[in-house]
Amino acid sequence: TIMLRLLSESLGVQLRPRKLHHPSGARVELDGADEQLTTLVECWAHQGPAKVAQKSKLVADAVKLHWVAQSLSPAPERLILCVSDPAAIKHLQGSSWHGAAIAYLGVSLEVVQLPQDVVVGIVAAQKRQYR
């Protein structure tokens, strides 16, 4: 919620969680979209470098955004993966096929700065998850 609010402020558009019905019959939940569906967003609050199993998560989220966008008319203007730590997407830079695939799908990466108390809470939750 905080990430979506910060991204909304940065972009100057009101984003909120959305549930859509895809023409295939699938129900799709998006972390955020504006009312006119010109901007579609998936968020990932992970702090620190992505673990091996997590590295494909953002590719899957990008495919989801692209897939939904292809079913909308008019097509959304922006597809965004919103993250809260640049270290979490470091694996997408350089010659990474993950990063190239995300860009090819027309999805951009946006980093928002979370308040420090929120970051501390996320890091603590991550430590509990990986014991």
C-alpha positions in Angstrom: 0.0 0.0 0.0 2.8 2.4 0.9 4.7 1.6 -2.3 1.6 2.2 -4.4 0.9 5.5 -2.7 4.5 6.7 -3.2 4.4 5.6 -6.9 1.1 7.4 -7.3 2.6 10.6 -6.0 5.6 10.2 -8.2 3.6 9.6 -11.3 0.8 12.1 -10.5 -1.9 9.4 -11.0 -4.1 7.6 -8.5 -3.2 3.9 -8.4 -5.2 1.3 -6.4 -5.4 -2.5 -6.4 -7.6 -3.9 -9.3 -9.2 -7.1 -10.1 -9.8 -7.7 -13.8 -11.4 -10.5 -15.9 -9.2 -11.4 -18.8 -10.9 -12.5 -22.0 -9.5 -16.0 -21.5 -11.8 -16.3 -18.5 -9.0 -15.9 -16.0 -9.4 -13.5 -13.0 -6.3 -11.3 -12.6 -5.4 -9.3 -9.6 -3.0 -6.3 -10.1 -1.2 -4.6 -7.3 -2.2 -1.3 -8.9 -3.8 0.5 -11.8 -5.4 3.8 -12.4 -9.1 4.1 -13.1 -8.7 4.3 -16.9 -6.2 1.4 -17.0 -3.5 3.5 -18.6 -1.0 2.4 -16.0 -0.6 -1.1 -14.6 1.7 -1.9 -11.7 3.0 -4.9 -9.8 5.0 -4.2 -6.6 7.8 -6.1 -4.8 8.9 -4.8 -1.4 11.9 -7.2 -1.0 15.0 -5.6 0.6 18.5 -6.7 -0.4 19.7 -8.8 -3.3 17.2 -11.3 -4.7 17.7 -14.9 -3.8 18.0 -17.5 -6.6 14.4 -18.6 -6.4 13.2 -14.9 -6.4 15.0 -13.8 -9.5 12.3 -15.1 -11.8 9.5 -13.4 -9.8 9.9 -10.1 -11.6 9.9 -11.8 -15.0 6.7 -13.5 -14.1 5.2 -10.2 -12.9 6.3 -8.5 -16.2 4.7 -11.3 -18.3 1.5 -10.8 -16.3 1.5 -7.1 -16.9 2.2 -7.6 -20.6 -0.4 -10.3 -21.0 -3.1 -8.2 -19.3 -2.1 -5.1 -21.4 -2.5 -7.1 -24.6 -6.2 -7.7 -23.8 -7.0 -4.0 -23.1 -8.2 -1.4 -25.6 -6.8 1.1 -25.7 -3.5 -0.4 -24.5 -2.1 0.9 -21.3 0.6 3.6 -21.7 2.7 2.3 -18.8 3.6 -1.1 -17.4 5.6 -0.8 -14.2 7.4 -3.1 -11.8 7.7 -1.1 -8.6 10.4 -2.1 -6.1 11.7 -0.5 -2.9 15.4 -1.4 -3.0 17.8 -1.0 -6.0 19.7 -4.0 -4.6 16.7 -6.3 -5.2 16.9 -5.6 -9.0 20.7 -5.5 -9.4 20.4 -8.9 -11.2 18.4 -7.3 -13.9 21.2 -5.0 -15.0 24.0 -5.5 -17.5 23.6 -8.5 -19.8 21.0 -10.2 -17.8 18.4 -12.0 -20.0 15.8 -11.4 -17.2 16.4 -7.6 -17.5 16.3 -7.8 -21.3 13.1 -9.8 -21.4 11.4 -7.4 -19.0 12.4 -4.4 -21.2 11.3 -6.3 -24.4 7.8 -6.7 -22.8 7.6 -3.0 -22.4 7.8 -3.0 -18.7 9.8 -0.4 -16.8 11.3 -0.6 -13.3 10.5 2.1 -10.8 12.2 2.4 -7.4 10.4 4.1 -4.5 12.0 5.1 -1.2 10.2 3.6 1.8 10.3 5.1 5.2 13.1 3.6 7.4 10.7 2.1 9.9 8.9 0.2 7.1 12.2 -1.0 5.7 13.2 -2.3 9.2 9.9 -4.2 9.4 10.4 -5.7 6.0 13.9 -6.8 6.8 12.8 -8.4 10.0 10.0 -10.3 8.2 12.4 -11.5 5.6 14.8 -12.8 8.3 11.9 -14.7 9.9 11.0 -16.2 6.5 14.5 -17.5 5.8 15.5 -19.2 9.0 
